[in-house]
Amino acid sequence: MMIVPLSGKVSWKNPPVMTIALIVINCLIYFIIQANDKEYNSRAYEYYFKSGLARIEVGAYIVHEGLDKKDPELIGKDGQLKNDIDEERLGSYAFKMLRDDRFVFALDHERIITLDDQRYRQWKLLRTEFKNKKSLIVSEKYGFKPAEWTPVTAFTHMFLHGSFDHLLGNMVFLWLVGCVLELGCGRVLYLATYLIGGFSAVATFTVFSLLSLQSLIGASGAISALIGAYLVLYGRRKIKVFYSLGIYFDYAMVPAIVILPIWIGNEVLQFFLNKFSSVAYMAHAGGLVGGAMIGFMNLSLIKKVDTTVFDEDPKSRIPGLMEEAMYSLEKLDSSQARLKLQEILAVDPNHHTALMQLYHVEKLHPKDSQYDDAAICLMDHLSRDRTKTQELLRVYREYLSLSAHPRMGLDLLLRVGAAFIAGGIFEEAEKITILLRKKHPESKQLPRMILALAKAYMDRGDKEKAKQSIRLIIDDFPSSREASAAQSLIQDMAFS
């Protein structure tokens, strides 16, 4: 059974940087640093069986565990494994032996094949060479072994993976849960949960497999911790989950906390049902519990959790609202179209299509104040985009001709004028300067606009127009900073 939470806002304006970084690191380690692991592993175990080491150790295992009593044909009179045991049968016993933590621990510490054993010298040489070959395997060297653990391997194990499927599964879970936690708790606490969860996983694994020399690898424990924290922090909210039962899968809305006992129960059950499984179920359970504890600590002490992470992004509703608005326009239902367009603009005030369509709706009644509001909002939007100057010009002229009482404010007139100057529409820019001189002669931004107009005329080669604008600045705003700049322009024109 698989249950995957599916929620959270992910935006490239506020990307889950830490989650992406962890995924990249895990992938780079697997595809680059661990690139030769499979080859080295194959060589090591090819040596293990071909050198005769497997026969020596499997024979010792059969005798030590009393398996020869059940099958007397396995061991010869010399107390060693018979030579006629086929490779398949040998491999089967070798697999059982290597999964027996207590036996392997005792074997490795020379308690099975001892110094007084006639096979000791040969076995020691072969086993040393086998270990040397295994030491080339990155996952073997840096995986976590409870019987030989170090602080380094407690950290490195959570960035190693045994196969592409192992990596892929973990990275999918990391992305699904990690994005939510990173956005909801912040990057520092999120990374701390990942790392502490990994340590909690190996600690739990060690308690249940104290003598194990098997290498524990994978981000599963750390990711289980993220899931534990996720469920505690958002357990009271109903979230969408994907679940799979064999070939059947579906979506459902459930309280997040329901996943916690299901997850733990599944991990513990699998641990006892699959004794020789390579999956460290108790490590997963340890990580899950560790993450849950961090979640409780966050709720009670740190209190850094964003409860709006699961809220729907309002902008996701815009396409549907726009479709409804356009449908209403087709049906000539301007009132309904207006409502939908206003909903869009409440979410995104700069939505170009909505602004334009609302303007056309309100233009049907140009005497109403709603038309002025729509025109002003549209012109404000268009004036900030230099690629839409011609569209701005059309709306500006149309508005002045249709509105009963045009009411463009100072700031908007200055922005529209600046847009016209930048777009080479000097006639309208001049009209705006004349209007501003009458209505807002005290504006400190007006001389700046006239100076920009003068420079634009100079760039176009129209010296007469440039001189007129310059004289206007000097005469009307003699104490302004722009007046000094205008004097410099006159001198430049005199020498040019």
C-alpha positions in Angstrom: 0.0 0.0 0.0 1.2 3.5 -0.8 -0.1 6.8 0.5 1.3 10.0 -0.8 0.2 13.5 0.4 -0.4 15.9 -2.5 -0.7 19.5 -1.3 1.2 22.8 -1.1 1.9 25.9 -3.1 5.0 25.8 -5.3 6.0 28.9 -7.1 9.2 29.7 -9.0 8.9 33.2 -7.5 9.5 31.5 -4.1 11.0 28.2 -5.1 11.7 25.3 -2.6 15.4 25.9 -2.9 16.5 23.4 -0.2 14.3 20.6 -1.5 15.7 21.1 -5.0 19.2 21.2 -3.6 18.7 17.9 -1.7 17.4 16.2 -4.8 20.3 17.5 -6.9 22.8 16.4 -4.3 21.3 12.9 -4.0 21.2 12.5 -7.8 24.7 13.8 -8.3 26.1 11.4 -5.7 24.2 8.4 -7.3 25.1 9.2 -10.9 28.6 10.4 -10.4 30.2 9.3 -7.1 28.3 5.9 -7.0 28.6 5.4 -10.8 30.9 2.3 -10.4 29.2 0.8 -7.4 27.4 -2.0 -9.3 30.6 -3.0 -11.2 32.7 -3.1 -8.0 29.9 -5.0 -6.2 29.8 -7.5 -9.0 33.5 -8.0 -9.0 33.6 -8.4 -5.2 31.0 -11.2 -5.2 32.3 -12.8 -8.3 35.6 -13.1 -6.3 33.7 -14.3 -3.2 32.2 -17.3 -5.0 35.1 -18.1 -7.4 37.9 -17.9 -4.9 36.4 -20.6 -2.7 35.6 -18.1 0.2 31.9 -18.7 -0.1 32.3 -22.5 0.3 34.5 -22.1 3.4 32.1 -19.6 5.1 28.9 -21.4 4.0 30.3 -24.7 5.3 31.1 -23.0 8.6 27.6 -21.5 8.7 25.8 -24.8 8.1 27.8 -26.6 10.8 27.4 -23.7 13.3 23.6 -23.5 12.8 23.2 -27.3 12.8 21.8 -27.3 9.3 23.8 -30.4 8.4 21.7 -32.4 10.9 18.7 -31.7 8.7 20.6 -32.4 5.5 23.6 -34.7 6.2 24.6 -34.6 2.5 25.8 -31.0 2.9 29.0 -31.6 5.0 31.7 -34.2 4.3 33.7 -36.3 6.8 36.3 -33.5 7.0 33.7 -31.1 8.4 33.7 -29.0 5.2 31.1 -28.3 2.6 31.1 -31.0 -0.1 32.4 -30.1 -3.5 29.4 -31.5 -5.3 27.1 -28.8 -3.9 25.9 -26.8 -7.0 26.3 -23.0 -7.3 22.6 -22.3 -7.0 22.3 -24.2 -3.7 25.5 -22.5 -2.5 24.2 -19.1 -3.4 20.9 -19.8 -1.5 22.8 -20.7 1.7 25.2 -17.8 1.2 22.2 -15.3 1.0 20.8 -16.7 4.3 24.2 -16.5 5.9 24.9 -12.9 4.9 21.5 -11.9 6.3 22.2 -13.5 9.6 23.6 -10.5 11.6 24.8 -12.5 14.6 26.6 -15.1 12.5 28.3 -12.5 10.3 29.3 -10.5 13.3 30.8 -13.5 15.0 32.5 -14.6 11.7 34.0 -11.2 11.2 35.4 -11.2 14.7 37.0 -14.6 14.2 34.7 -16.4 16.5 33.5 -18.9 13.9 36.7 -19.7 12.1 39.4 -19.4 14.8 43.2 -19.4 14.8 43.3 -23.1 15.6 41.2 -23.9 12.6 43.2 -25.5 9.7 41.3 -23.3 7.3 42.1 -20.1 9.1 45.1 -18.9 7.1 43.4 -19.5 3.7 40.1 -18.0 4.9 41.8 -14.9 6.4 43.7 -14.2 3.2 40.6 -14.6 1.0 38.4 -12.6 3.4 40.9 -9.7 3.5 41.0 -9.6 -0.3 37.2 -9.7 -0.4 36.9 -6.8 2.1 39.4 -4.8 0.0 37.3 -5.3 -3.1 34.1 -4.3 -1.2 35.8 -1.2 0.2 35.8 0.2 -3.4 32.0 0.3 -3.2 30.9 3.8 -2.1 27.7 2.6 -0.6 29.6 -0.1 1.3 32.3 2.3 2.6 29.9 5.1 3.6 26.8 3.2 4.4 25.7 3.0 8.0 26.6 -0.3 9.7 25.3 -0.6 13.3 28.2 -2.9 14.4 30.8 -0.5 13.0 29.0 2.8 13.0 30.8 6.2 12.9 29.4 9.8 13.0 30.5 10.1 9.3 28.5 7.1 8.1 25.5 8.3 10.2 25.5 11.4 8.0 26.6 10.0 4.6 24.2 7.1 4.5 21.2 9.3 3.9 22.6 10.6 0.6 23.4 7.1 -0.9 21.1 4.8 -2.9 21.3 1.2 -4.0 19.5 1.5 -7.3 17.8 4.0 -9.7 14.4 2.8 -8.5 15.4 3.4 -4.9 16.6 6.9 -5.8 13.5 7.7 -7.9 11.0 6.6 -5.2 12.8 8.6 -2.5 13.1 11.7 -4.6 9.4 11.6 -5.5 8.5 11.6 -1.8 11.1 14.2 -1.0 9.6 16.5 -3.6 5.9 15.9 -2.6 6.4 16.4 1.1 9.6 18.6 1.1 8.1 21.4 -0.9 5.3 21.9 1.7 7.5 21.7 4.7 10.1 24.0 3.3 7.5 26.7 2.4 5.6 26.1 5.7 8.5 25.9 8.2 11.4 27.7 6.5 14.5 26.3 5.0 16.6 26.0 8.2 14.1 24.1 10.2 13.3 22.0 7.2 16.9 21.0 6.7 17.3 20.3 10.4 14.3 18.0 10.2 15.8 16.1 7.3 19.2 15.6 9.0 17.9 14.9 12.5 15.4 12.5 11.0 18.2 10.6 9.2 20.1 10.3 12.6 16.9 9.2 14.3 16.5 6.5 11.6 19.9 5.0 12.1 19.6 5.1 15.9 16.3 3.1 15.7 17.8 0.7 13.2 20.8 0.2 15.5 18.6 -0.7 18.4 16.9 -3.5 16.4 20.0 -4.6 14.5 22.9 -4.0 16.9 25.2 -6.5 15.4 24.4 -5.9 11.8 27.3 -5.4 9.3 24.8 -4.7 6.5 25.1 -1.2 5.0 22.1 1.0 5.6 21.8 3.5 2.8 19.1 5.8 1.4 17.3 9.0 2.2 14.2 7.0 3.3 14.7 7.6 7.0 15.2 11.3 6.5 12.2 11.5 4.3 10.1 9.5 6.7 11.0 12.2 9.3 9.7 14.9 6.9 6.5 12.9 6.6 6.2 12.6 10.4 6.7 16.4 10.8 4.3 17.0 7.9 1.5 15.0 9.6 1.9 16.6 13.0 2.0 20.2 11.7 -0.9 19.8 9.3 -2.6 16.8 10.9 -5.9 18.6 11.6 -6.3 19.8 8.0 -8.0 17.7 5.3 -5.5 17.1 2.5 -5.6 15.4 -0.8 -3.7 12.1 -0.9 -2.9 9.7 -3.6 -3.2 6.0 -2.5 -2.4 2.8 -4.2 -3.6 -0.7 -3.4 -1.9 -2.9 -6.0 -3.1 -1.9 -9.4 -5.9 0.2 -7.9 -5.2 3.9 -7.2 -7.3 6.9 -6.5 -7.4 10.3 -4.7 -9.2 11.1 -1.4 -9.5 13.9 1.1 -8.5 12.8 4.5 -7.2 14.3 7.8 -3.4 14.3 7.5 -3.1 12.7 11.0 -4.8 9.5 9.7 -1.7 8.7 7.7 0.6 8.5 10.8 -0.7 5.3 12.4 -1.2 3.7 8.9 2.4 4.5 8.0 3.9 3.3 11.3 1.7 0.1 11.3 2.7 -0.7 7.7 6.4 -0.3 8.4 6.4 -2.4 11.6 4.3 -5.1 9.9 6.6 -5.3 6.9 9.6 -5.5 9.2 8.3 -8.7 10.9 6.8 -10.2 7.7 10.0 -9.7 5.7 12.8 -10.6 8.0 15.4 -10.9 5.2 14.2 -7.8 3.3 16.8 -5.3 2.3 14.4 -2.5 3.2 15.2 -1.0 6.7 11.6 -0.7 7.9 12.5 0.1 11.5 14.8 2.9 10.2 11.8 4.3 8.4 9.7 4.1 11.6 12.5 5.7 13.6 12.7 8.6 11.1 8.9 9.0 11.1 8.8 9.2 14.9 11.8 11.5 15.0 10.2 13.9 12.5 6.9 13.8 14.5 8.7 14.8 17.6 10.3 17.8 15.8 6.9 18.7 14.5 5.5 18.7 18.1 8.5 20.8 19.2 7.8 23.3 16.4 4.1 23.6 17.4 4.9 24.1 21.1 8.2 25.9 21.2 9.5 27.2 17.9 6.1 28.0 16.4 7.3 28.5 12.9 4.6 27.0 10.7 2.6 28.5 7.9 -0.9 27.2 8.1 -1.8 28.7 4.7 0.4 26.4 2.7 -2.5 24.2 1.7 -4.7 27.1 0.8 -5.6 27.2 -2.9 -3.6 29.7 -4.9 -6.2 32.3 -5.9 -4.5 32.8 -9.3 -5.4 29.2 -10.1 -9.1 30.3 -10.4 -8.3 33.0 -13.0 -8.5 30.8 -16.2 -12.0 29.5 -15.2 -13.2 33.0 -14.3 -11.9 34.4 -17.6 -13.7 31.6 -19.5 -17.0 32.5 -17.6 -16.5 36.2 -18.3 -16.0 35.6 -22.1 -19.0 33.4 -22.2 -21.1 36.1 -20.6 -19.8 38.7 -23.1 -20.9 36.3 -25.9 -24.3 36.2 -24.4 -24.3 40.1 -24.1 -24.6 39.7 -20.3 -22.4 42.6 -19.3 -23.4 42.6 -15.7 -22.2 39.0 -15.2 -19.1 39.6 -17.2 -18.3 42.6 -15.1 -18.5 40.5 -11.9 -16.2 37.8 -13.2 -13.7 40.4 -14.5 -13.7 42.2 -11.2 -13.1 38.9 -9.4 -10.0 38.3 -11.6 -8.7 41.8 -10.9 -9.2 41.4 -7.2 -6.7 38.5 -7.4 -4.4 40.0 -10.1 -4.8 43.8 -10.5 -2.5 43.8 -13.5 -4.2 41.1 -15.5 -4.0 42.7 -19.0 -6.9 40.8 -20.6 -9.2 41.4 -17.7 -8.4 45.1 -17.6 -9.0 45.5 -21.3 -12.3 43.5 -21.3 -13.6 45.4 -18.3 -12.7 48.7 -20.0 -14.8 47.6 -23.1 -17.7 46.6 -20.8 -17.7 49.9 -19.0 -17.3 51.8 -22.3 -20.9 50.9 -23.1 -21.8 53.6 -20.5 -19.1 56.3 -20.8 -21.1 58.8 -18.7 -20.9 56.5 -15.6 -18.0 56.8 -13.1 -17.3 53.1 -13.6 -16.0 53.9 -17.1 -13.6 56.4 -15.6 -12.4 53.9 -13.0 -11.8 51.2 -15.7 -10.0 53.6 -18.1 -7.8 54.9 -15.4 -6.8 51.4 -14.2 -6.1 50.3 -17.8 -4.0 53.4 -18.6 -2.0 53.0 -15.4 -1.3 49.4 -16.4 -0.4 50.2 -20.0 1.8 53.2 -19.0 4.1 50.8 -17.2 4.8 48.6 -20.2 6.8 50.3 -23.0 5.7 47.7 -25.5 2.1 48.9 -25.2 2.5 52.6 -26.0 0.3 52.5 -29.1 -2.4 50.7 -27.2 -2.1 53.4 -24.4 -2.4 56.2 -27.0 -5.6 54.7 -28.4 -7.2 54.2 -25.0 -6.1 57.7 -23.8 -7.6 59.5 -26.8 -10.7 57.4 -26.6 -11.1 58.2 -22.9 -10.8 61.9 -23.4 -13.4 61.9 -26.2 -15.9 59.7 -24.4 -15.7 60.6 -20.7 -18.0 63.4 -19.5 -15.5 64.6 -16.9 -12.0 63.0 -17.4 -10.3 62.7 -14.0 -6.8 61.5 -14.6 -4.6 62.4 -11.5 -1.2 64.0 -11.5 0.8 60.7 -11.1 -1.1 59.0 -14.0 -0.7 62.0 -16.3 3.1 62.0 -15.6 3.4 58.3 -16.3 1.4 58.5 -19.5 3.4 61.6 -20.6 6.6 59.7 -19.9 5.4 56.7 -21.8 4.5 58.9 -24.8 7.9 60.6 -24.7 9.7 57.2 -24.7 7.5 56.0 -27.5 8.1 59.1 -29.7 4.5 60.4 -29.4 5.5 64.0 -28.8 2.3 65.8 -29.8 0.3 64.1 -27.0 3.2 64.5 -24.6 3.2 68.3 -25.3 -0.5 68.5 -24.6 0.0 66.7 -21.3 2.7 69.2 -20.3 0.4 72.1 -21.1 -2.4 70.5 -19.1 0.0 69.9 -16.1 1.3 73.5 -16.2 -2.3 74.7 -15.8 -3.5 72.2 -13.2 -0.3 71.4 -11.3 2.3 74.2 -11.9 3.9 73.5 -8.5 4.7 69.8 -9.4 8.4 69.1 -8.9 8.1 66.2 -11.4 6.9 68.4 -14.2 10.2 70.1 -15.1 11.8 66.6 -15.2 9.2 65.5 -17.7 9.7 68.7 -19.9 13.5 68.1 -19.7 12.9 64.5 -20.9 10.8 65.9 -23.8 13.6 68.4 -24.7 16.2 65.6 -24.8 13.9 63.5 -26.9 13.5 66.3 -29.4 17.3 66.7 -29.5 17.8 63.0 -30.2 15.3 63.3 -33.1 17.2 66.4 -34.4 14.4 68.9 -33.8 16.4 71.7 -32.2 13.5 74.3 -32.4 11.2 72.1 -30.3 14.0 71.3 -28.0 14.8 75.0 -27.4 11.1 75.7 -26.7 11.0 73.0 -24.0 14.3 74.2 -22.5 13.1 77.8 -22.4 10.0 76.6 -20.7 12.0 75.0 -17.9 14.3 78.0 -17.4 11.4 80.5 -17.4 8.8 78.5 -15.3 11.2 76.6 -13.0 14.3 78.8 -12.7 15.4 77.4 -9.3 14.9 73.7 -10.2 17.8 71.3 -10.7 16.4 70.7 -14.2 16.9 74.4 -15.1 20.7 74.0 -14.6 20.6 70.9 -16.8 18.6 72.9 -19.4 21.3 75.6 -19.4 23.9 73.0 -20.1 21.8 71.7 -23.0 21.6 75.2 -24.5 25.4 75.4 -24.4 25.7 72.0 -26.0 23.3 73.1 -28.8 25.3 76.3 -29.4 28.5 74.4 -30.0 27.0 71.6 -32.0 
